[in-house]
Amino acid sequence: ESYRIAASDQAAVILLPALMEAVARTAPGIHFEIFPVDDDVFRKLEINALDLALWVNEAPPTLRTQPLFREKIVCLVRAGHPIGKRRLTLARYLEQNHIVVSLGGGRQGLVEQALDRLGYRRKVQLRVPYFGAVGAIVERTDLVATLPYRLAKRLTTLSKTRILPAPIEFQEFTYIQAWHPRYDSDPAHQWLRELIRKASA
């Protein structure tokens, strides 16, 4: 039995360790292939090229979704960054140079959406396609990274960085799992969804 799941590397870092631990205990014969999230992810669920997608906030109404957990957005900066001395307002945030992780479509969805709504743009000095490099870059520069809290927390253990609360204009968001209704009552798929729900708790 094998499953094809689309997930960003942030979702993979946050969810896969607990998921694979549970699989090793309960169903060691199951295989997974993780695919990057791209603009085509929902179509791939429709045409059965994927079994499940880990996503944020919402999916098209033709798909089924289940919320997994709430997450807040924070800023990651190097230890000793002068910006950390007082509360980070949106005005001070916009004065900084930023490192942005671009997932499908070349933009960092939630943060860009919030800034677009307010009519602002960040000064982006570096765009990278994955989260793994962020801590090492931030600890040696004055760049600001804007990330989900659980991921930022992990990066602080790997690099000389610290977390600052993001400007209040950035809302919390919800991680969801999305699938095609054809799998609603499929016992194996139900088992997988429940395993992911427990892993995300």
C-alpha positions in Angstrom: 0.0 0.0 0.0 1.4 3.4 -0.9 0.1 7.0 -0.6 0.9 10.1 -2.6 0.7 13.3 -0.5 1.4 16.9 -1.5 3.0 19.0 1.2 5.3 22.0 1.5 8.5 21.3 3.2 7.2 23.3 6.3 4.2 20.9 6.5 6.6 18.0 6.0 8.9 19.2 8.9 6.0 19.8 11.2 3.9 16.6 10.4 6.0 13.9 8.9 8.1 13.0 12.0 5.0 12.2 14.1 3.2 10.5 11.2 6.2 8.2 10.3 6.6 7.4 14.0 3.0 6.3 14.1 3.3 4.3 10.9 6.4 2.5 12.1 4.3 1.4 15.2 1.1 0.4 13.5 1.6 -0.3 9.8 5.3 -0.5 8.9 4.5 -1.9 5.4 2.9 1.3 4.2 4.9 3.5 1.8 4.5 7.3 1.2 5.7 9.6 -1.5 5.6 13.3 -0.7 5.3 15.8 -3.6 5.9 19.5 -3.5 2.9 21.8 -3.4 2.3 23.7 -6.6 -0.5 25.6 -8.3 -1.8 22.3 -9.8 -2.3 20.5 -6.5 -6.2 20.6 -6.5 -6.4 19.4 -10.1 -4.1 16.5 -9.2 -6.5 15.5 -6.4 -9.4 15.7 -9.0 -7.6 13.5 -11.5 -6.4 11.0 -8.9 -2.7 11.9 -9.3 -2.6 12.5 -5.5 -4.3 10.9 -2.6 -4.2 13.8 -0.2 -2.9 17.4 0.1 -1.7 19.3 3.2 -2.7 22.9 2.6 -3.7 26.1 4.4 -7.1 27.6 5.2 -9.3 26.4 2.3 -9.7 24.3 -0.8 -12.2 24.4 -3.7 -15.7 23.3 -2.8 -15.5 20.2 -5.0 -13.0 18.7 -2.5 -13.4 17.5 1.1 -11.3 19.1 3.8 -10.5 18.7 7.5 -8.8 21.2 9.7 -5.7 19.9 11.4 -4.3 22.7 13.6 -4.2 26.5 14.0 -0.9 28.2 13.5 0.4 31.8 14.0 2.8 33.7 11.8 6.1 34.9 13.5 9.3 36.6 12.4 12.7 34.9 12.6 15.8 37.2 13.0 19.4 36.7 14.0 20.2 36.8 17.7 21.1 40.4 18.5 19.2 41.9 15.5 18.4 45.6 16.5 14.8 45.2 15.3 14.2 42.9 18.4 14.5 45.7 20.9 10.8 46.7 20.8 7.5 45.6 19.4 7.6 44.9 15.7 5.0 47.2 14.0 4.1 46.9 10.4 6.0 50.1 9.6 9.2 48.8 11.2 8.6 45.4 9.5 8.4 47.1 6.0 11.7 49.0 6.6 13.6 45.7 6.8 15.0 43.5 4.0 13.3 40.1 3.8 14.0 36.5 2.9 10.9 35.0 1.4 10.2 31.3 0.8 8.3 31.1 -2.4 6.0 28.1 -2.7 3.9 27.5 -5.9 3.4 30.6 -7.9 6.6 32.3 -6.6 4.9 34.1 -3.7 4.5 33.3 0.0 0.7 33.2 0.0 -0.6 34.2 3.4 1.9 37.0 4.1 1.6 38.4 0.5 -2.2 38.3 0.7 -2.2 40.3 4.0 0.2 42.9 2.6 -1.7 43.1 -0.7 -5.0 43.7 1.2 -3.3 46.6 3.0 -1.6 47.9 -0.2 2.0 47.3 0.9 5.0 45.5 -0.5 8.0 44.0 1.3 11.6 44.7 0.3 12.6 41.2 -0.7 16.3 40.7 -1.0 16.3 36.9 -1.3 13.7 34.4 -2.5 14.3 30.7 -1.9 12.1 27.7 -2.8 12.4 25.9 0.5 12.5 26.5 4.2 15.5 24.4 5.1 18.1 27.2 4.3 16.4 30.0 6.1 17.9 29.6 9.6 21.5 29.5 8.4 21.0 32.6 6.2 19.1 34.6 8.8 21.7 34.0 11.5 24.4 35.6 9.4 22.4 38.6 8.0 19.9 41.2 9.0 17.2 39.6 6.8 13.8 39.0 8.4 12.0 35.7 7.7 8.2 35.4 8.2 7.3 31.9 9.1 4.8 29.6 10.8 5.6 29.4 14.5 6.2 25.7 14.8 8.7 25.8 11.9 10.5 29.0 13.3 10.7 27.3 16.7 12.5 24.4 15.1 14.9 26.7 13.2 15.9 28.5 16.5 17.3 25.2 17.7 19.4 24.8 14.6 20.7 28.4 14.3 21.6 31.5 16.3 18.2 33.1 15.7 15.2 34.3 17.7 11.5 34.6 17.2 9.7 37.9 17.3 5.9 38.3 17.2 4.9 39.3 13.7 3.0 42.6 13.1 -0.6 42.1 14.3 -1.9 42.6 10.8 -0.8 38.9 10.0 -3.6 36.6 11.0 -3.4 33.1 12.3 -4.2 30.4 9.8 -5.3 26.7 9.7 -3.5 23.7 8.3 -6.0 21.4 6.5 -5.9 18.1 4.7 -7.8 18.0 1.4 -9.0 15.0 -0.6 -11.4 14.0 -3.3 -14.9 12.9 -2.3 -14.3 9.5 -4.0 -12.2 8.6 -1.0 -14.7 9.6 1.7 -15.7 6.1 2.7 -12.6 4.3 1.6 -11.4 2.5 4.8 -7.6 2.8 4.0 -8.0 6.5 3.2 -10.0 7.1 6.4 -7.2 5.4 8.3 -4.6 7.6 6.7 -6.6 10.8 7.4 -7.1 9.8 11.0 -3.4 9.1 11.4 -2.5 12.5 10.0 -5.1 14.1 12.3 -3.5 12.5 15.3 0.0 13.3 14.2 -0.9 17.0 13.9 -2.5 17.1 17.4 
